[in-house]
Structure formats: structure tokens, C-alpha cells
Amino acid sequence: MVKVAVAVGDQVAPGSPVIVLEAMKMENELAAERGGTVAAIHKSAGQAVDTGDLLVEIA
């Protein structure tokens, strides 16, 4: 994970950028699937991410 663009308590709209991941030297921006409040962030910048990892909870 390269960057976390939100913090716990932030309001996000559908399509808002949430996280930037790096894969094969390309940066990929992940957007919120739905709107809401960021309830938890489970990974931080610099950590490795595996398939199926929960990254951000939006309530």
C-alpha cells in the first residue's frame, strides 16, 4: 500500500479515492464503492496487502 487518502471519521462519497496500491510498479487508486463514514483503517502505507485483506471499513 502506497497511500491512505482518508482517516477514521471522514465522510466519503461513492467513487471517492480511498487508497493507492502499487502492483508491478504501477499505482492503482481504489475508490469507495458506497458513501458513508470511515469506521476503521486496517492497513497503513508501506504494508503489504494480500488478496482478500480488509483495508478500510465504511459504515
PQR file of N, CA, C, O and H, with PARSE charges and radii, in Angstrom:
ATOM      1  N   MET A   1       0.850  -1.169   0.000 -0.4000 1.5000
ATOM      2  CA  MET A   1       0.000   0.000   0.000 -0.0000 2.0000
ATOM      3  C   MET A   1       0.898   1.235   0.000  0.5500 1.7000
ATOM      4  O   MET A   1       1.835   1.341   0.791 -0.5500 1.4000
ATOM      5  N   VAL A   2       0.593   2.163  -0.903 -0.4000 1.5000
ATOM      6  CA  VAL A   2       1.407   3.358  -1.043 -0.0000 2.0000
ATOM      7  C   VAL A   2       0.860   4.504  -0.201  0.5500 1.7000
ATOM      8  O   VAL A   2       1.623   5.218   0.450 -0.5500 1.4000
ATOM      9  H   VAL A   2      -0.168   2.077  -1.545  0.4000 1.0000
ATOM     10  N   LYS A   3      -0.472   4.684  -0.211 -0.4000 1.5000
ATOM     11  CA  LYS A   3      -1.056   5.850   0.451 -0.0000 2.0000
ATOM     12  C   LYS A   3      -2.472   5.544   0.920  0.5500 1.7000
ATOM     13  O   LYS A   3      -3.221   4.835   0.247 -0.5500 1.4000
ATOM     14  H   LYS A   3      -1.092   4.104  -0.740  0.4000 1.0000
ATOM     15  N   VAL A   4      -2.831   6.085   2.082 -0.4000 1.5000
ATOM     16  CA  VAL A   4      -4.205   6.057   2.574 -0.0000 2.0000
ATOM     17  C   VAL A   4      -4.723   7.485   2.466  0.5500 1.7000
ATOM     18  O   VAL A   4      -4.178   8.397   3.087 -0.5500 1.4000
ATOM     19  H   VAL A   4      -2.223   6.661   2.629  0.4000 1.0000
ATOM     20  N   ALA A   5      -5.778   7.679   1.676 -0.4000 1.5000
ATOM     21  CA  ALA A   5      -6.272   9.029   1.386 -0.0000 2.0000
ATOM     22  C   ALA A   5      -7.369   9.493   2.338  0.5500 1.7000
ATOM     23  O   ALA A   5      -7.877  10.606   2.198 -0.5500 1.4000
ATOM     24  H   ALA A   5      -6.222   6.938   1.171  0.4000 1.0000
ATOM     25  N   VAL A   6      -7.741   8.656   3.303 -0.4000 1.5000
ATOM     26  CA  VAL A   6      -8.801   9.008   4.247 -0.0000 2.0000
ATOM     27  C   VAL A   6      -8.327   8.743   5.673  0.5500 1.7000
ATOM     28  O   VAL A   6      -7.293   8.112   5.890 -0.5500 1.4000
ATOM     29  H   VAL A   6      -7.329   7.752   3.417  0.4000 1.0000
ATOM     30  N   ALA A   7      -9.094   9.233   6.634 -0.4000 1.5000
ATOM     31  CA  ALA A   7      -8.829   8.985   8.049 -0.0000 2.0000
ATOM     32  C   ALA A   7     -10.126   8.524   8.699  0.5500 1.7000
ATOM     33  O   ALA A   7     -11.211   8.769   8.173 -0.5500 1.4000
ATOM     34  H   ALA A   7      -9.934   9.747   6.457  0.4000 1.0000
ATOM     35  N   VAL A   8     -10.011   7.863   9.832 -0.4000 1.5000
ATOM     36  CA  VAL A   8     -11.201   7.420  10.564 -0.0000 2.0000
ATOM     37  C   VAL A   8     -12.055   8.642  10.884  0.5500 1.7000
ATOM     38  O   VAL A   8     -11.556   9.655  11.374 -0.5500 1.4000
ATOM     39  H   VAL A   8      -9.129   7.665  10.259  0.4000 1.0000
ATOM     40  N   GLY A   9     -13.350   8.529  10.598 -0.4000 1.5000
ATOM     41  CA  GLY A   9     -14.284   9.621  10.850 -0.0000 2.0000
ATOM     42  C   GLY A   9     -14.571  10.467   9.621  0.5500 1.7000
ATOM     43  O   GLY A   9     -15.521  11.250   9.626 -0.5500 1.4000
ATOM     44  H   GLY A   9     -13.755   7.707  10.199  0.4000 1.0000
ATOM     45  N   ASP A  10     -13.767  10.325   8.562 -0.4000 1.5000
ATOM     46  CA  ASP A  10     -14.006  11.078   7.329 -0.0000 2.0000
ATOM     47  C   ASP A  10     -15.285  10.608   6.641  0.5500 1.7000
ATOM     48  O   ASP A  10     -15.627   9.425   6.680 -0.5500 1.4000
ATOM     49  H   ASP A  10     -12.996   9.688   8.558  0.4000 1.0000
ATOM     50  N   GLN A  11     -15.980  11.541   6.017 -0.4000 1.5000
ATOM     51  CA  GLN A  11     -17.138  11.217   5.186 -0.0000 2.0000
ATOM     52  C   GLN A  11     -16.634  10.983   3.766  0.5500 1.7000
ATOM     53  O   GLN A  11     -15.849  11.777   3.248 -0.5500 1.4000
ATOM     54  H   GLN A  11     -15.703  12.501   5.985  0.4000 1.0000
ATOM     55  N   VAL A  12     -17.079   9.900   3.135 -0.4000 1.5000
ATOM     56  CA  VAL A  12     -16.693   9.622   1.752 -0.0000 2.0000
ATOM     57  C   VAL A  12     -17.951   9.448   0.904  0.5500 1.7000
ATOM     58  O   VAL A  12     -18.978   8.963   1.379 -0.5500 1.4000
ATOM     59  H   VAL A  12     -17.717   9.255   3.556  0.4000 1.0000
ATOM     60  N   ALA A  13     -17.848   9.848  -0.343 -0.4000 1.5000
ATOM     61  CA  ALA A  13     -18.926   9.674  -1.309 -0.0000 2.0000
ATOM     62  C   ALA A  13     -18.565   8.494  -2.216  0.5500 1.7000
ATOM     63  O   ALA A  13     -17.387   8.161  -2.347 -0.5500 1.4000
ATOM     64  H   ALA A  13     -17.013  10.242  -0.728  0.4000 1.0000
ATOM     65  N   PRO A  14     -19.542   7.870  -2.832 -0.5600 1.5000
ATOM     66  CA  PRO A  14     -19.229   6.786  -3.769  0.2800 2.0000
ATOM     67  C   PRO A  14     -18.278   7.297  -4.855  0.5500 1.7000
ATOM     68  O   PRO A  14     -18.493   8.361  -5.435 -0.5500 1.4000
ATOM     69  N   GLY A  15     -17.236   6.529  -5.116 -0.4000 1.5000
ATOM     70  CA  GLY A  15     -16.257   6.911  -6.128 -0.0000 2.0000
ATOM     71  C   GLY A  15     -15.108   7.758  -5.615  0.5500 1.7000
ATOM     72  O   GLY A  15     -14.175   8.051  -6.363 -0.5500 1.4000
ATOM     73  H   GLY A  15     -17.062   5.664  -4.645  0.4000 1.0000
ATOM     74  N   SER A  16     -15.159   8.159  -4.343 -0.4000 1.5000
ATOM     75  CA  SER A  16     -14.070   8.950  -3.760 -0.0000 2.0000
ATOM     76  C   SER A  16     -12.824   8.095  -3.595  0.5500 1.7000
ATOM     77  O   SER A  16     -12.936   6.928  -3.219 -0.5500 1.4000
ATOM     78  H   SER A  16     -15.917   7.921  -3.735  0.4000 1.0000
ATOM     79  N   PRO A  17     -11.627   8.643  -3.868 -0.5600 1.5000
ATOM     80  CA  PRO A  17     -10.395   7.871  -3.666  0.2800 2.0000
ATOM     81  C   PRO A  17     -10.190   7.565  -2.179  0.5500 1.7000
ATOM     82  O   PRO A  17     -10.378   8.423  -1.316 -0.5500 1.4000
ATOM     83  N   VAL A  18      -9.799   6.318  -1.908 -0.4000 1.5000
ATOM     84  CA  VAL A  18      -9.611   5.882  -0.522 -0.0000 2.0000
ATOM     85  C   VAL A  18      -8.170   5.428  -0.284  0.5500 1.7000
ATOM     86  O   VAL A  18      -7.547   5.809   0.708 -0.5500 1.4000
ATOM     87  H   VAL A  18      -9.646   5.621  -2.608  0.4000 1.0000
ATOM     88  N   ILE A  19      -7.651   4.619  -1.193 -0.4000 1.5000
ATOM     89  CA  ILE A  19      -6.322   4.010  -1.020 -0.0000 2.0000
ATOM     90  C   ILE A  19      -5.600   3.977  -2.360  0.5500 1.7000
ATOM     91  O   ILE A  19      -6.229   3.883  -3.414 -0.5500 1.4000
ATOM     92  H   ILE A  19      -8.157   4.309  -1.998  0.4000 1.0000
ATOM     93  N   VAL A  20      -4.273   4.053  -2.308 -0.4000 1.5000
ATOM     94  CA  VAL A  20      -3.452   3.850  -3.504 -0.0000 2.0000
ATOM     95  C   VAL A  20      -2.574   2.623  -3.251  0.5500 1.7000
ATOM     96  O   VAL A  20      -1.817   2.575  -2.282 -0.5500 1.4000
ATOM     97  H   VAL A  20      -3.762   4.129  -1.452  0.4000 1.0000
ATOM     98  N   LEU A  21      -2.690   1.635  -4.142 -0.4000 1.5000
ATOM     99  CA  LEU A  21      -1.885   0.415  -4.060 -0.0000 2.0000
ATOM    100  C   LEU A  21      -0.874   0.411  -5.194  0.5500 1.7000
ATOM    101  O   LEU A  21      -1.107   0.996  -6.252 -0.5500 1.4000
ATOM    102  H   LEU A  21      -3.305   1.675  -4.929  0.4000 1.0000
ATOM    103  N   GLU A  22       0.254  -0.256  -4.962 -0.4000 1.5000
ATOM    104  CA  GLU A  22       1.245  -0.424  -6.017 -0.0000 2.0000
ATOM    105  C   GLU A  22       1.331  -1.900  -6.364  0.5500 1.7000
ATOM    106  O   GLU A  22       1.503  -2.752  -5.491 -0.5500 1.4000
ATOM    107  H   GLU A  22       0.443  -0.731  -4.102  0.4000 1.0000
ATOM    108  N   ALA A  23       1.209  -2.189  -7.660 -0.4000 1.5000
ATOM    109  CA  ALA A  23       1.344  -3.565  -8.137 -0.0000 2.0000
ATOM    110  C   ALA A  23       2.147  -3.514  -9.435  0.5500 1.7000
ATOM    111  O   ALA A  23       1.781  -2.797 -10.367 -0.5500 1.4000
ATOM    112  H   ALA A  23       1.070  -1.498  -8.369  0.4000 1.0000
ATOM    113  N   MET A  24       3.222  -4.261  -9.495 -0.4000 1.5000
ATOM    114  CA  MET A  24       4.067  -4.333 -10.684 -0.0000 2.0000
ATOM    115  C   MET A  24       4.523  -2.939 -11.127  0.5500 1.7000
ATOM    116  O   MET A  24       4.515  -2.623 -12.317 -0.5500 1.4000
ATOM    117  H   MET A  24       3.520  -4.843  -8.738  0.4000 1.0000
ATOM    118  N   LYS A  25       4.915  -2.120 -10.165 -0.4000 1.5000
ATOM    119  CA  LYS A  25       5.437  -0.761 -10.380 -0.0000 2.0000
ATOM    120  C   LYS A  25       4.402   0.210 -10.939  0.5500 1.7000
ATOM    121  O   LYS A  25       4.759   1.280 -11.431 -0.5500 1.4000
ATOM    122  H   LYS A  25       4.922  -2.377  -9.198  0.4000 1.0000
ATOM    123  N   MET A  26       3.124  -0.155 -10.868 -0.4000 1.5000
ATOM    124  CA  MET A  26       2.043   0.743 -11.281 -0.0000 2.0000
ATOM    125  C   MET A  26       1.202   1.077 -10.057  0.5500 1.7000
ATOM    126  O   MET A  26       0.907   0.202  -9.243 -0.5500 1.4000
ATOM    127  H   MET A  26       2.833  -1.025 -10.468  0.4000 1.0000
ATOM    128  N   GLU A  27       0.816   2.340  -9.927 -0.4000 1.5000
ATOM    129  CA  GLU A  27      -0.034   2.740  -8.817 -0.0000 2.0000
ATOM    130  C   GLU A  27      -1.497   2.653  -9.246  0.5500 1.7000
ATOM    131  O   GLU A  27      -1.873   3.120 -10.322 -0.5500 1.4000
ATOM    132  H   GLU A  27       1.055   3.051 -10.589  0.4000 1.0000
ATOM    133  N   ASN A  28      -2.314   2.046  -8.386 -0.4000 1.5000
ATOM    134  CA  ASN A  28      -3.730   1.865  -8.654 -0.0000 2.0000
ATOM    135  C   ASN A  28      -4.533   2.503  -7.527  0.5500 1.7000
ATOM    136  O   ASN A  28      -4.352   2.160  -6.358 -0.5500 1.4000
ATOM    137  H   ASN A  28      -2.009   1.667  -7.512  0.4000 1.0000
ATOM    138  N   GLU A  29      -5.411   3.420  -7.874 -0.4000 1.5000
ATOM    139  CA  GLU A  29      -6.235   4.109  -6.884 -0.0000 2.0000
ATOM    140  C   GLU A  29      -7.524   3.318  -6.687  0.5500 1.7000
ATOM    141  O   GLU A  29      -8.225   3.003  -7.649 -0.5500 1.4000
ATOM    142  H   GLU A  29      -5.558   3.698  -8.823  0.4000 1.0000
ATOM    143  N   LEU A  30      -7.826   3.000  -5.434 -0.4000 1.5000
ATOM    144  CA  LEU A  30      -9.071   2.305  -5.102 -0.0000 2.0000
ATOM    145  C   LEU A  30     -10.065   3.328  -4.587  0.5500 1.7000
ATOM    146  O   LEU A  30      -9.734   4.175  -3.758 -0.5500 1.4000
ATOM    147  H   LEU A  30      -7.256   3.255  -4.653  0.4000 1.0000
ATOM    148  N   ALA A  31     -11.286   3.239  -5.088 -0.4000 1.5000
ATOM    149  CA  ALA A  31     -12.335   4.193  -4.726 -0.0000 2.0000
ATOM    150  C   ALA A  31     -13.379   3.523  -3.851  0.5500 1.7000
ATOM    151  O   ALA A  31     -13.533   2.302  -3.872 -0.5500 1.4000
ATOM    152  H   ALA A  31     -11.556   2.551  -5.762  0.4000 1.0000
ATOM    153  N   ALA A  32     -14.093   4.332  -3.081 -0.4000 1.5000
ATOM    154  CA  ALA A  32     -15.173   3.834  -2.228 -0.0000 2.0000
ATOM    155  C   ALA A  32     -16.305   3.306  -3.103  0.5500 1.7000
ATOM    156  O   ALA A  32     -16.709   3.958  -4.066 -0.5500 1.4000
ATOM    157  H   ALA A  32     -13.968   5.324  -3.064  0.4000 1.0000
ATOM    158  N   GLU A  33     -16.809   2.135  -2.766 -0.4000 1.5000
ATOM    159  CA  GLU A  33     -17.932   1.554  -3.504 -0.0000 2.0000
ATOM    160  C   GLU A  33     -19.239   2.225  -3.125  0.5500 1.7000
ATOM    161  O   GLU A  33     -20.174   2.295  -3.922 -0.5500 1.4000
ATOM    162  H   GLU A  33     -16.480   1.606  -1.983  0.4000 1.0000
ATOM    163  N   ARG A  34     -19.290   2.722  -1.882 -0.4000 1.5000
ATOM    164  CA  ARG A  34     -20.506   3.391  -1.404 -0.0000 2.0000
ATOM    165  C   ARG A  34     -20.113   4.533  -0.488  0.5500 1.7000
ATOM    166  O   ARG A  34     -18.983   4.596  -0.004 -0.5500 1.4000
ATOM    167  H   ARG A  34     -18.531   2.665  -1.234  0.4000 1.0000
ATOM    168  N   GLY A  35     -21.032   5.413  -0.260 -0.4000 1.5000
ATOM    169  CA  GLY A  35     -20.775   6.532   0.628 -0.0000 2.0000
ATOM    170  C   GLY A  35     -20.957   6.153   2.082  0.5500 1.7000
ATOM    171  O   GLY A  35     -21.583   5.140   2.396 -0.5500 1.4000
ATOM    172  H   GLY A  35     -21.950   5.362  -0.654  0.4000 1.0000
ATOM    173  N   GLY A  36     -20.409   6.967   2.970 -0.4000 1.5000
ATOM    174  CA  GLY A  36     -20.560   6.733   4.400 -0.0000 2.0000
ATOM    175  C   GLY A  36     -19.410   7.348   5.175  0.5500 1.7000
ATOM    176  O   GLY A  36     -18.698   8.222   4.681 -0.5500 1.4000
ATOM    177  H   GLY A  36     -19.901   7.790   2.716  0.4000 1.0000
ATOM    178  N   THR A  37     -19.247   6.872   6.397 -0.4000 1.5000
ATOM    179  CA  THR A  37     -18.193   7.349   7.288 -0.0000 2.0000
ATOM    180  C   THR A  37     -17.137   6.266   7.431  0.5500 1.7000
ATOM    181  O   THR A  37     -17.472   5.096   7.614 -0.5500 1.4000
ATOM    182  H   THR A  37     -19.825   6.162   6.798  0.4000 1.0000
ATOM    183  N   VAL A  38     -15.862   6.642   7.349 -0.4000 1.5000
ATOM    184  CA  VAL A  38     -14.773   5.678   7.522 -0.0000 2.0000
ATOM    185  C   VAL A  38     -14.768   5.246   8.991  0.5500 1.7000
ATOM    186  O   VAL A  38     -14.526   6.055   9.887 -0.5500 1.4000
ATOM    187  H   VAL A  38     -15.590   7.592   7.200  0.4000 1.0000
ATOM    188  N   ALA A  39     -15.039   3.963   9.221 -0.4000 1.5000
ATOM    189  CA  ALA A  39     -15.128   3.430  10.577 -0.0000 2.0000
ATOM    190  C   ALA A  39     -13.786   2.888  11.067  0.5500 1.7000
ATOM    191  O   ALA A  39     -13.477   2.991  12.254 -0.5500 1.4000
ATOM    192  H   ALA A  39     -15.235   3.306   8.493  0.4000 1.0000
ATOM    193  N   ALA A  40     -12.984   2.310  10.163 -0.4000 1.5000
ATOM    194  CA  ALA A  40     -11.701   1.730  10.553 -0.0000 2.0000
ATOM    195  C   ALA A  40     -10.790   1.626   9.337  0.5500 1.7000
ATOM    196  O   ALA A  40     -11.251   1.474   8.206 -0.5500 1.4000
ATOM    197  H   ALA A  40     -13.235   2.227   9.198  0.4000 1.0000
ATOM    198  N   ILE A  41      -9.489   1.710   9.593 -0.4000 1.5000
ATOM    199  CA  ILE A  41      -8.476   1.500   8.561 -0.0000 2.0000
ATOM    200  C   ILE A  41      -7.585   0.374   9.070  0.5500 1.7000
ATOM    201  O   ILE A  41      -6.968   0.492  10.129 -0.5500 1.4000
ATOM    202  H   ILE A  41      -9.115   1.834  10.512  0.4000 1.0000
ATOM    203  N   HIS A  42      -7.520  -0.721   8.309 -0.4000 1.5000
ATOM    204  CA  HIS A  42      -6.835  -1.926   8.778 -0.0000 2.0000
ATOM    205  C   HIS A  42      -5.393  -2.066   8.306  0.5500 1.7000
ATOM    206  O   HIS A  42      -4.654  -2.888   8.846 -0.5500 1.4000
ATOM    207  H   HIS A  42      -8.021  -0.816   7.449  0.4000 1.0000
ATOM    208  N   LYS A  43      -4.982  -1.297   7.329 -0.4000 1.5000
ATOM    209  CA  LYS A  43      -3.603  -1.334   6.839 -0.0000 2.0000
ATOM    210  C   LYS A  43      -3.094   0.095   6.737  0.5500 1.7000
ATOM    211  O   LYS A  43      -3.881   1.030   6.588 -0.5500 1.4000
ATOM    212  H   LYS A  43      -5.583  -0.629   6.890  0.4000 1.0000
ATOM    213  N   SER A  44      -1.784   0.265   6.816 -0.4000 1.5000
ATOM    214  CA  SER A  44      -1.205   1.606   6.680 -0.0000 2.0000
ATOM    215  C   SER A  44      -0.225   1.615   5.511  0.5500 1.7000
ATOM    216  O   SER A  44       0.175   0.564   5.010 -0.5500 1.4000
ATOM    217  H   SER A  44      -1.145  -0.495   6.937  0.4000 1.0000
ATOM    218  N   ALA A  45       0.151   2.809   5.089 -0.4000 1.5000
ATOM    219  CA  ALA A  45       1.098   2.962   3.977 -0.0000 2.0000
ATOM    220  C   ALA A  45       2.378   2.208   4.297  0.5500 1.7000
ATOM    221  O   ALA A  45       2.890   2.272   5.414 -0.5500 1.4000
ATOM    222  H   ALA A  45      -0.173   3.663   5.496  0.4000 1.0000
ATOM    223  N   GLY A  46       2.884   1.499   3.308 -0.4000 1.5000
ATOM    224  CA  GLY A  46       4.108   0.733   3.484 -0.0000 2.0000
ATOM    225  C   GLY A  46       3.883  -0.739   3.779  0.5500 1.7000
ATOM    226  O   GLY A  46       4.802  -1.545   3.634 -0.5500 1.4000
ATOM    227  H   GLY A  46       2.468   1.447   2.400  0.4000 1.0000
ATOM    228  N   GLN A  47       2.679  -1.100   4.189 -0.4000 1.5000
ATOM    229  CA  GLN A  47       2.394  -2.504   4.487 -0.0000 2.0000
ATOM    230  C   GLN A  47       2.031  -3.261   3.214  0.5500 1.7000
ATOM    231  O   GLN A  47       1.477  -2.691   2.274 -0.5500 1.4000
ATOM    232  H   GLN A  47       1.933  -0.445   4.306  0.4000 1.0000
ATOM    233  N   ALA A  48       2.350  -4.544   3.195 -0.4000 1.5000
ATOM    234  CA  ALA A  48       1.976  -5.414   2.086 -0.0000 2.0000
ATOM    235  C   ALA A  48       0.499  -5.779   2.214  0.5500 1.7000
ATOM    236  O   ALA A  48      -0.038  -5.869   3.317 -0.5500 1.4000
ATOM    237  H   ALA A  48       2.800  -5.008   3.958  0.4000 1.0000
ATOM    238  N   VAL A  49      -0.141  -5.985   1.077 -0.4000 1.5000
ATOM    239  CA  VAL A  49      -1.556  -6.329   1.035 -0.0000 2.0000
ATOM    240  C   VAL A  49      -1.712  -7.622   0.273  0.5500 1.7000
ATOM    241  O   VAL A  49      -1.136  -7.790  -0.802 -0.5500 1.4000
ATOM    242  H   VAL A  49       0.296  -5.912   0.180  0.4000 1.0000
ATOM    243  N   ASP A  50      -2.493  -8.544   0.826 -0.4000 1.5000
ATOM    244  CA  ASP A  50      -2.781  -9.814   0.162 -0.0000 2.0000
ATOM    245  C   ASP A  50      -4.209  -9.827  -0.341  0.5500 1.7000
ATOM    246  O   ASP A  50      -5.048  -9.062   0.135 -0.5500 1.4000
ATOM    247  H   ASP A  50      -2.961  -8.408   1.699  0.4000 1.0000
ATOM    248  N   THR A  51      -4.484 -10.682  -1.290 -0.4000 1.5000
ATOM    249  CA  THR A  51      -5.838 -10.841  -1.808 -0.0000 2.0000
ATOM    250  C   THR A  51      -6.794 -11.159  -0.665  0.5500 1.7000
ATOM    251  O   THR A  51      -6.528 -12.040   0.152 -0.5500 1.4000
ATOM    252  H   THR A  51      -3.803 -11.303  -1.676  0.4000 1.0000
ATOM    253  N   GLY A  52      -7.896 -10.443  -0.613 -0.4000 1.5000
ATOM    254  CA  GLY A  52      -8.904 -10.688   0.413 -0.0000 2.0000
ATOM    255  C   GLY A  52      -8.718  -9.898   1.692  0.5500 1.7000
ATOM    256  O   GLY A  52      -9.580  -9.954   2.569 -0.5500 1.4000
ATOM    257  H   GLY A  52      -8.112  -9.727  -1.276  0.4000 1.0000
ATOM    258  N   ASP A  53      -7.617  -9.161   1.832 -0.4000 1.5000
ATOM    259  CA  ASP A  53      -7.394  -8.346   3.029 -0.0000 2.0000
ATOM    260  C   ASP A  53      -8.437  -7.242   3.130  0.5500 1.7000
ATOM    261  O   ASP A  53      -8.770  -6.603   2.132 -0.5500 1.4000
ATOM    262  H   ASP A  53      -6.916  -9.115   1.120  0.4000 1.0000
ATOM    263  N   LEU A  54      -8.948  -7.020   4.323 -0.4000 1.5000
ATOM    264  CA  LEU A  54      -9.842  -5.907   4.591 -0.0000 2.0000
ATOM    265  C   LEU A  54      -8.967  -4.676   4.803  0.5500 1.7000
ATOM    266  O   LEU A  54      -8.095  -4.672   5.672 -0.5500 1.4000
ATOM    267  H   LEU A  54      -8.678  -7.539   5.134  0.4000 1.0000
ATOM    268  N   LEU A  55      -9.201  -3.632   4.010 -0.4000 1.5000
ATOM    269  CA  LEU A  55      -8.359  -2.450   4.077 -0.0000 2.0000
ATOM    270  C   LEU A  55      -9.018  -1.311   4.826  0.5500 1.7000
ATOM    271  O   LEU A  55      -8.426  -0.746   5.745 -0.5500 1.4000
ATOM    272  H   LEU A  55      -9.909  -3.635   3.304  0.4000 1.0000
ATOM    273  N   VAL A  56     -10.257  -0.963   4.438 -0.4000 1.5000
ATOM    274  CA  VAL A  56     -10.977   0.161   5.047 -0.0000 2.0000
ATOM    275  C   VAL A  56     -12.431  -0.252   5.235  0.5500 1.7000
ATOM    276  O   VAL A  56     -13.036  -0.857   4.350 -0.5500 1.4000
ATOM    277  H   VAL A  56     -10.738  -1.422   3.691  0.4000 1.0000
ATOM    278  N   GLU A  57     -12.983   0.083   6.403 -0.4000 1.5000
ATOM    279  CA  GLU A  57     -14.413  -0.156   6.657 -0.0000 2.0000
ATOM    280  C   GLU A  57     -15.159   1.158   6.543  0.5500 1.7000
ATOM    281  O   GLU A  57     -14.776   2.157   7.153 -0.5500 1.4000
ATOM    282  H   GLU A  57     -12.491   0.574   7.121  0.4000 1.0000
ATOM    283  N   ILE A  58     -16.224   1.152   5.760 -0.4000 1.5000
ATOM    284  CA  ILE A  58     -17.085   2.337   5.617 -0.0000 2.0000
ATOM    285  C   ILE A  58     -18.468   1.961   6.127  0.5500 1.7000
ATOM    286  O   ILE A  58     -19.094   1.021   5.638 -0.5500 1.4000
ATOM    287  H   ILE A  58     -16.535   0.341   5.264  0.4000 1.0000
ATOM    288  N   ALA A  59     -18.927   2.709   7.112 -0.4000 1.5000
ATOM    289  CA  ALA A  59     -20.232   2.409   7.719 -0.0000 2.0000
ATOM    290  C   ALA A  59     -21.260   3.434   7.258  0.5500 1.7000
ATOM    291  O   ALA A  59     -22.424   3.362   7.654 -0.5500 1.4000
ATOM    292  H   ALA A  59     -18.418   3.472   7.509  0.4000 1.0000
TER
END
